[in-house]
């Protein structure tokens, strides 16, 4: 689990990338694909074509942080036909990194009962 500061937005690119790209190459993709500054502190997530690897890039106070996860069996649950960017919550990021289908996952709604009988 990756704990991020409050107010940070998380973006997932469903376009497949070459996992040989590092900070500079991914920063260029953020400029072009997301039309955003990579130094905002927001988290940008990239996935490879076989969907077994993800990279997260974000600015952390005084430098870039690059996280990489490779699952040994299976695939990350991202629709292979979907293209574009998806904004995720912290929970959805945790679900994605755990290998769960973050689109289908939902928390139970909060209930506020006035009567208990």
Residue pairs with C-beta under 8 A, 6 or more apart in sequence:
1 94
1 97
2 56
2 67
2 93
2 94
2 97
4 10
4 43
4 58
4 90
5 41
8 41
8 42
8 43
8 58
9 42
9 43
9 87
10 42
10 43
10 45
10 87
10 88
10 89
10 90
10 92
10 93
11 34
11 36
11 42
11 43
11 44
11 45
11 85
11 86
11 87
11 88
12 45
12 47
12 78
12 85
12 86
12 87
12 88
12 96
13 29
13 33
13 34
13 44
13 45
13 46
13 47
13 84
13 85
14 47
14 78
14 79
14 82
14 83
14 84
14 85
14 86
15 33
15 83
15 84
16 47
16 48
16 49
17 26
17 29
17 46
17 47
17 48
17 55
18 25
18 48
19 48
19 53
19 55
19 68
21 29
21 46
21 55
22 66
23 57
23 64
23 66
26 38
26 44
26 46
26 55
26 57
26 66
27 38
27 57
27 64
29 46
30 36
30 37
30 38
30 44
30 57
31 37
31 38
33 85
34 44
34 85
36 42
36 44
38 44
38 57
38 58
38 59
38 64
39 59
40 59
41 58
41 59
41 60
42 58
43 56
43 57
43 58
43 93
44 56
44 57
44 58
45 54
45 55
45 56
45 88
45 93
45 96
46 54
46 55
46 56
46 57
47 53
47 54
47 76
47 78
48 54
50 75
51 75
51 76
51 78
51 80
52 70
52 71
52 74
52 75
52 76
53 68
53 69
53 70
53 71
54 68
54 69
54 76
54 96
54 97
55 66
55 67
55 68
56 65
56 66
56 67
56 68
57 64
57 65
57 66
57 67
58 64
58 65
59 65
69 97
71 99
74 99
76 96
76 99
77 96
77 99
77 100
77 101
77 102
77 103
78 96
79 103
88 96
88 102
91 105
91 107
92 102
92 105
93 102
95 101
95 102
95 105
96 102
